[in-house]
Amino acid sequence: MHLPMYACILPDLSYQFATQEYTGMVGWQGELNGVPLARVHGEESLFELQHGMMLARSQGTATLSWQPFVEDAGLWLQLEICWNSVAELFIVNAMRTGQAAGRMFAQHPEQGLFDYTPQAVMLLDEDNRIYRVNASFSEISGYAFEDVVGQGPGIVTNRNIAAEMFDHLWQQLMLKGYWEGELWNRHKDGHSYPAWYSLMAQRDESGEIDGFVAQFSDISSAYGDQSRFSHVSYDSLTGLPDEYMLLERLNQQLLRDSLGHRGRGIILLQLQVVEEDRESLTAAIAAKLSAQVREGDLLAIDQERNFVFVLDDCSDEMVLEQFAERMSGVLLERVDETEQPALADYAMGGVLAEGGSLSAELMLDRARLVLRTPDSHNGFRMYDATLGSGTVFSRETLSQGVADGWLQLRFNPFYSLQGHHLVAADVALTMNHPTQGILTPEQFIPQLSRYGLLHDYHEQLEQQLLPLISLWHRFEPFNHLCLRLQDEELFSADVIAQIIRQMVKAEIPPQRLMISLNYEQLQLFPEEVDEFKALGVLILLDPQQHPLDRLPARLLPDMLLMNAALVEQQMRDDDAIRAVSKLLTIAQENDLGVMAEGVRTTGQMARLTQQGCLRMSGKYVGSDLSIKQLIERLELEN
């Protein structure tokens, strides 16, 4: 199979990205990212390449024959250069002369000239039926031409893709004439894999659609551990869908519900058993519960070994309460004639979707919060707004929390998709309240400040970070800890100086600590930022769509953060796409790196990768870690 040779080139005439095949073709040792063209190519080759880029920028695309090495007169390539005005970069697709002929397939399919392209290609008639495929199609999909001729493209795509996604795709194809994005395919052998699609509608002279061209590539290799991205994954003990599969299906269902104005709810069931009986009881109860699930409902198991019921057409709390009551009866039944009841203690929590405003992840988080309340034990409790944020604590409660071990470090890991290794982590000292559950610093820092308890909180932060700091020298690829400070903390941030002292003692450079701020904080606390920079600390800035040219030079950040809201919105909003492009342009103009947070879907990851952002965090690339889990992960990687 021919592997793609393509690269992205920035207007400053340096490479942003290149595939390994392209890098090898031009004879470069190592990665091309950030390398100027002049260091890679000879004078004549560089001139031809720049000439093609100039044409592409004025015309949109350019095609030229190109000889990368004057010394090798036998190696000629055909380059297709496209100028992407949104991302402001050149996309160069290099093909050997045999492969180049494949690009004529849409205009002259009868000549069989598209057999050499590395992408799978389907040619479809006006009725959306396949009448031709190329060799790469069979290699990637497993289907021979005889398997698919006369069929619709759905024979290749995963059957679980939401109908709403296809409606959106089809609408774009009709209105704009093209669609590009990520879909999940199903191989002939049954396994699923992510594919990047480019679809085009072909029109005749009268403007009527007379056919379609569909190209796709298997993009599994871009994601490292492919087992993480399988949309069909089951728990090995119970055979039930695992948490990842649960979240994928529930998010699809919530989308359909929001369009059809239907209701949906979940119930989280936690078993409270002795550890030596856990596996046997979990498996036995899974079999009993499976028999109680209605058609259209879903029973799954999450990462914490809790059962999750997803109830279809759930209009109000009464439906959840009645179902929970029925499940309580099942739990009191005997496992068999000789055994005790299946379970003595359990907890159940329910959450209703709020008119499509909740994600599957948030529903599951809320249900877990309910399980931490006494009312859910051996009974059932619904989530309500009094749980979590908005709660006012007394000084005594907060003082007890700081002193009695309620504070726990949580790390949100950032991964680099170049090798898929852990490069940074956003650290937060959360509060595990006995009845309110996990509280984020945003929820209690203002009250700690009001009661004069911030100093005690910061001492806990410093002490809990010490085990990681003492081992950090062993984890060279792990570049940065990112500490996100609230406004109240910026008034008195002595803790940063204390952490830097501990790092210096451990021979860790101060530059490996980052302070995460937003644009407003940068403007409100310039003197504090000056102090951080004087200590050698780096600044990770969420620019909130503000230009950096308004900032004085001393306040310029060292890296930019693409926040979770922007990551999410750019998947459906053209304004957000432009905002992302602007952020990436700002980073490029100021020679800054970019990290994206909150990545939770394959589409978001693929879009960011295509845009050149390869450092990201979020549930899709890695869940939150305790300090013990973080150290274990780093030890495995190193």
N, C-alpha and C positions, 0 to 999 in steps of 0.2 A: 504493500500500500504506500502511495506517495504521501509524505508528511508535509504539512504546510510550511512554506518559507515566507514569512511576512514580518514586517517591522513597523513601528510607529516612530516618526521623526518629528521633533519639535521645530518651531520656526527659528530657534536659535542655532539650527543645524547640528543638533545632537540627538542621539538615539534615546527615546523614552523606553522602548521595549523592543525585543526581538526574540523570535523563537530560536530554539537550539539549532534547528535546521538552517535558518537564515544565517545565524552566527557562524556555523561551520562552513557554509557556502562562501562567505566573504573571507574566510581564513582567519577569524579573530579568536584568540584564546581567552576564555573567560566570558563574563557577561558584558553586553553592550550598553546596558542601562546607564545613561548619563555621559557616554563617551562621545566626543565631538566627531563629526564625519571626517574631518581632516586627518584624524589620527588613524582612521580605519582604511581609507581609500586613497589610491594614488591620484595624482593631479588630473589625469584624463578621465578616470572613472568618476571622480568627484564632480568634475565639470558637467558630465552627462547627467549625473543624478540631480544636481542642482537645476539644470536646465529643465528636466522633467518636472521637478517640484514647482518651478516657476510657472510652467504651463498648467499644471494641475490647480494651482492657486487661482489662476485667471479663468480657467475653463471648467473647473470642478474635477476633471479627471485627465490623465495623460497616459499614453502607452508608448514605450520605447524599447528598442533592443539595446542591451547593456552588456558590456564585457567587464566583469569585476576585476580581472587581472589581465594586464597587457601581456604578461609573460605567458599566459595560457590562452593561446589564440583559438583553441577548440571549445572553450567554455563561453557560450553566449546565452544570456537569459532574456526573457521578456518581462519587463516590469509594468505593472499597472499601479499607478500612483493616484490616490484619491485625496482631496483636501476636505477635511471635516471642519466646517466653519464653526460648529457648536463647541467641539472639544479643542479646536484650534491646533490641529496636528495633521500630519501627512500619514496616510496608511499606505505602505508599500507592499504589494504582493508580487513575489518573484516566482517565475515559472521557467523551467527548462523549456527549450523550444518545442519539445514534444507535448508537454503539458499545456503550453500556451494556446495551442489549437483548441483545447477544450473549452475555452471561453467563448467560442463561437456557437456553442450548442443551441442557444436560444434562437439565433437567427437561422442556423442551418443544421437542425438536428438530424436530417436525413443523411448527412455526410459522416455521422458517427464520430465527430471531432471532440466530443466531450468525455471520451473514455479515460482521459488522463488526469482530469482534475481530482484533487484529493478529497473534495467534498462529495457527499452523496447528492445525487440530482434525480428529481422526479419531474417528468414533463406530463402535464395534465391537460385534458381537453376542456371545452367550455362547460361540460357537465361535471367537472372536477373529478374525472376518472383518469387513472394512470394509463398512459400508453407507451411510455418509454422510461427506462432507468439506466444509469451508467454502472460501470464495474464497481466503483467505490460504494454505491448504494448497497450492493449485495454484500460487500466486505463489512460495512458498518452495521447494517440491519440484520444480516443473516438470510434475508429473503431473496430468492431468485426472481428473475423477471416473470416467469410463469406463475409464481405465487401471487403477484400483485397486479398483473395486467387486468384492466377493467375495474379494479377496486378503487375506492376512495382513499385518500391519504391516512384515514383513521386506522388502516391496517398496521401502520407503523407506529403511530402515537399511542401513548399509554391510555388505556380506557378510562382511567380515573381522573383525567383532566376535566376540570369544571366546564360545564356548558357555557358559563358566562365568559370564560376566557376565549372560547372559540367565537362567541358572538362579537367580542371586542376585536379579535383578530380579523374576522371577516369584514367588520365595519371599516377598519383601517384599510384593508385591502381594496374595498370598493371605493372609498373616498380618496385615498392617497395613491393607490396603485401598488403599494408595497407594505410589508410588515417585517420587522426584525425583532427577534427576541428568543427567549429560552423556553423550551417545552421538554417534557419527559417523553421519551420513546420507549417502546417495548420491543426487545430483540425477539427474533423468531424462537430462541430457546427459552423465552419467558422472563429473562431478567430485564430490569428497567435501567435506563441510563439517561443522563441529561444531554440534550442536544441544542446547539445554537442554530436557529433557522433564519434564512433569508427567503422571503416569499415575494414574488412579483406577479402582477396581473398583466397579461399581454392583450393589447387591443388592436383591432383591425383598422383600416383606413377610415371607417365611419365612426370610430370611437367605441365600438362594442367589444366587450371582452370575448376573446376567442380561445383563451387558454391560460394556463398558469405554469410558472416555473418555481419549484421548491428545492432549495439547497439546504443541507444541514451537515453539521460536523458533530461527532461525539466529543463532548467537552469534559468527560469524566476525569481525564488526566490532569486537568487544571486544578482539581480539588484535592489532590493528594490521596488521602485514605478514602477510597470510593465507597467502602462499606458504610461510612457515615452518611452518605447521600442517597442511599437506597430508599425509595419511597415505600417499599414493602419490607418491613422488618418486625420480627416477632420476638417476644420474650421466650427464652429457651426453657424455662421451668414450666410456665403455664400455657404456652402456645398462643397467648393473647397478643394483640398489637402492642408494641412498646410505645414509649412516650413520644418518640419522634414521629412515628406513623400516626399516633393519636393527634398530635398538633397539626400535621399536614391535613388530615381528613377533617378535623373540626374547623380549621380556618376555611376550608372550601365550603363546608356546610354553612358556616356563619355568613359567608358571602352570598350564598343562595338564599338564606333566610332573609337577609337585608333587602334583597331584590323582590322577594315574594311576600315580605311582611309576615313571616312565620316566627314562632318562638322556639327557643332551644335552651336546655339547661343541663348542668352536669352535677353529679354527686360524687364526691371523693370518699372512699371507704378505707379507713386505716385499721389494720388488725393489730391488736396488742397481745402478743403471745411471747412465750419464752423462746429464746433464740434457737435452742436445739429442736423445737417443734415447728419452727417457722416455715421451712421449705415444704414439709409434708402437709401441713395445714393449708398453706397458701395454694398448693396444687389441688388439694381436695376441695377447698372452697371455690376455687376458680371454676371447677367443673360444675358445682352446684349453681353458682351465679350465672354461668353461661346459659343454663337452661331457663333462666328467668327473663332474659333480655328479649324484648319484642323485635320483630322484623323492622328494620329502619333505625333501631337504636344501636349503640356501640358499647362494648365492654373492652377496656384496655387496662394496662398496668403501667404506672409511671416509674421514674428512676428511684423513687423512695419506697418502692414495692407496695404502693397503695393501689387499690382498684379504682378505676374511673368509669363511671356510667355516663354516656352521652345520650340524653333523651330527646327524641325527635318530636316536633309538634307539641312543645311544652309551653302552654300559654300563661301559666301563673305558678305561684309557689305551691298551690294545693296539689298539683300533679307531682311535683318533686316530693312533697311530704307523704303522699300516698305510696309512692314507689319506695321511699325510704322505710316506711312502716312495713311494707311487704318484705324488703330485704332484711329487716331486723328479725322477722319470723324465720327466714331461711337460715340466718346465723345461729339461731337457737336450736335448729334441728340437729340430730345426731349425724355424725359422719357415716356410721354404719350401726348395726344393731347392738354391737358390744361397746361402742365408744361413748364418751361423754359428749355433751353438745359441742358443736364445731368450735365455738368461740365463747369465751366468758366476757371479754372486754373488747370494745371497738369504739370508733368515733366516725361520725358521718357529717359532712358539710356540703351544702348545696349552693349553687350560683346560677342565676338566670342571666341570659344574654340580654343586653339593654339596647334593643332595636338596632343591632349591628354595630354598636359603638365599641364593643369589646373584642379583643383578639383572643384566640385560644390560649395563648400564654398568660394573659392577664386573668382569664377565668380560672385557670389552674392555680395561679398564684393566690387568688382570692379564696379558693376552696381550701388551700393549704393553711391560709391564715385562720379560717374557721376552725380547723382541726386543733389549733393551739388553744382554743377557748374551752373552759370547763363544761359549758353547755352542750358541747358536741359529744361528750363521752357517754357511751352506752345510750346514745340518742342521736338526734338530728338537729342541726341548726343551719339556718340560712345566713348567707353573707348579708351584712348591712353596712351602711356608711360609717357607723360608729367604730368599726374595726379599722385599724391603720391610721392614716393621716387625719389630722384635725383634732386629735385627742390632746387635752391639756393635762400635764402632769404637775404634781406638787414638787416642791424642792426636795422633800424627803424621799419621794419615789425615785427621782432622778439621781439623787445622792446615793441611794441604795443600789441603783443600777450600775453606777460607775464603780462602786466599791465591791459589789457582790458578783462580778463576773458576767454581767449581762452584755458587756461590750465584746463584739467578735469581729475580727478582720475578715473582709470578703474581698476577693480579687477578681476583677473582670478582665480576662486575658485578651491581649491583642496578638493575633497571629499574622505572620508574613506568609503569603501564598507562594512565595519563592522558597520552596523547600518545606512549607507548612511547619514552621517552628515558632515557638513563643518568643516574641521580641519585646513585649512590654506588658504591663498590667496596671489597670486603674484600681487604686486601693481605697477602700472606705471602711471606717470603723462603725459598724452597725450596732443597733441595740436589739437584743433578743428579749423582748418584754414577755413575761410569763402568760399574759392574757391577750395582749395586742399583737403578738407575733413579731416578725422582723421589721424594725423601723429603720429607715434610711436616715443619714445625717440631716437631710433637709427637714425631716419631721421633728427633730428634737434639739438640734444645735441652737436655734433661737432661744429656746427655753433654758438650755444650759448656760448660755451667755447671760440671760436675764438674772439667773440665780448665782452667777459667779463661779460656775463649775467647769468652765472651759479648760482651765489649767489642769485640773484632775483628768479630764477627758484626753487632753493632749499627752499627758504623762503615760496614760494607758496606750495611746497610739504608738508612742516611742518604744515602750517596753515590748509590745506585741510584735513590732517590726524587727526587733533585735535578732531573733533566730535566722530570719532571711538575710539580713545585712551581713551576719557573720559568715554565711555560706555563699554569698553573692559572687565572690571572686572565682568560684568554680563554674559559674554559668555565664560564660563570655557572650554568647549570642543574645542573652536576655539583657537588653540595653537599658530599659527605663522603668522606673516606678513612677506612676502618675498620680499625684495627690490632688484631689478636687476640694478646694476650700470654699466654705460658705462666706458670705459677706462678713458675718460676725467674727469669723476666725481671722480675717484679714486685718482687723483692727489690732490684733495682738497675736502675731504669728511666730512667737519665739520657738515654737515647736520645730520649725524648719531648721533653725540654727542648731537645735539639739540633734535632729536627725542627721544633719550634715556632719556634726562632730563624730557621731557613731560610725558614719560611712568612712570618714577619713581614718579613724582608728582601724577600720577593717581594710584600709587601702583601696577603697572604692571611690572613684572620682565623683565630685559633687554634680558633674554634668549628667550623671545617670539618674538624678532625681528631677522630675518634671512637676511643675505646678500647673494644673488645668484651670484656666480662667475663661470667662466669656468676654466679649468686647466691652460690655458695660462695666464689668469689674475692672478691666484694664484702664478705663477712663476715670473711674471713681477712686482707684487706689494707686496712682502712679508712683508715689513715694515708696509704698510697700513693694511694688514690683521692682523698683530700683534696688531695694535692699536684697530681694531674692537674687537678682542678677549679680549683685556684688558678691554674693556667696557662691556664685558659680552655678546656681540652679537654672534649668531651662524652663521656658514658658511654652505650654501647649495652649493654643488659643482657638476658641470657637468664635470665628469672626462675625457670626450672625448676619451674614451678607453685607457687612460693611467693608469698604476698601481700606487697605492698610496705609495708603499714602497720606491719610490724615493724621497718622500717629507720628510722634517724634521718633527719631532714630533709636533713642535709648529704650523705647518701649516696644520695639519690633519683636515679635515672637520668634521662637526657634522651630516651631512646627505648628501645623494647622489641624484642627479637628473638624471633621464633617459629622454633625450631630445626627442622632437617630431619627429625628423628625424629617430632616432633609433626605436621609437615605431612604426613608419610607415614601416620602411625597414624590420623589423623582420618578418612581415607577408608574405614576398616573397623572402627573401634572407637568405641563411644558414649562411653566414658570420655574418650577423646582429644578428641572433639567438645566435651565439656563443658569440658575443659582449655583448648581454644582459645577457647571462649566466655568463660571466666574471664579469660584473658590479655587479650582484647579489651576486656572490661569494665574491667579494671585500667587499661588504657591510656586508655580513655574517661574514667574517674573522675579520672585524674591528668593529663589533657590531654597525653598522650604519643603520638607516632607509633609505628607498628609496621612492621617489615620482616620478611619471611618468607624463609628460605633453603632451598635444596635442592628447589626445585620442578622436577619432572621429567616430569609428565604434564599433559594437557589438563584432566583431571578435577580435579587439585589446583589448577590455575590458576583454573578456573571456580569452585570452591568458595571459594577465598580472595577472589576478586573479589566473589562474592555476600556474603561476610562483611564486606566493606568494607576488606580489606587489599589495597592496590593497588601496594605496593612489594615486589618479590620478586627473588630470585636463583635460580639453578639451571640445569641443562643445558637445560631446556625453553625458558627465556627468553634464555639467552645462555651460551656456554661460557667457560671461563677464558681470559684474555688476557695476553699479555706486555705490558710497558710500551710498546713500540712500537705494538702493536695497539690498546691502550687510547687512546693519544694520537691515532692515526689515526681511531678510532671517534668520539672527542670532536670532532675537527676536522670530520668529516663532519656531525655533528649541529649544529655551531655555525657 
